[in-house]
Structures are given as C-alpha cells and as structure tokens.
Amino acid sequence: MEDTALMQSIMGLILHSGNTKSECMEAIQLAKKGEISAAKEKIELANQSLVEAHHSQTALLTQEARGEKVEVSILLIHAQDHLMNSITFRDLAKEMIDLYERLPGGKHQQ
C-alpha cells in the first residue's frame, strides 16, 4: 500500500471513530434530557460512522492478509486506539440510554 493510501486509511479510522464518539456523546445528552427517540437516532448515526471506520480498518487488514507489510506507526496505533474507544463508548452510550429510558418519565419526554 502506498503512503497516500495508508494515510487515507489511518485518517479514515481517526475521523470516523471520532464521529462515532461525538454522536454517542450527543445521544447521552439527549437521553439525559428525556429525548430518548432522538438519542436512539444519534446512536444509529454513530453506528453508520463505526461502519465507515471499520471499512478503513478492513483496508489495512486486507493488505496485511495479502502479505503486504503495513508500516506500524504511532499514528496507526493512535487510530486503532480511537476505534477501540469509540466501540466501547458506543456500547456504554446504548446502555445509558436504556437506563435513562427506564427512569420515570423517560418514555414520556420524547
């Protein structure tokens, strides 16, 4: 993989993982206000961003599987860290939304 394609994959990981986390944070804030439907919509947007992040990661994994060496750099490690954190954050956000939904009035303040 040439340097430009590698950099695009790395930046795609960072960008889409960051979008995932941002959407999840917005979802939590909406749920906190009782806007459960809107919070769930944000989680769907986060899921779409996560799919895009996975596409970037898959490009790197495919290259490695073909026997083409992927240069491991601090930037690549940073990108992978963002992806892992965004997945965890998304999972926790979904749990928090479920909890807010169970609070009295959680389903009525949509």
Order of alpha helices (4+ residues) and beta strands (2+ residues): alpha-alpha-alpha
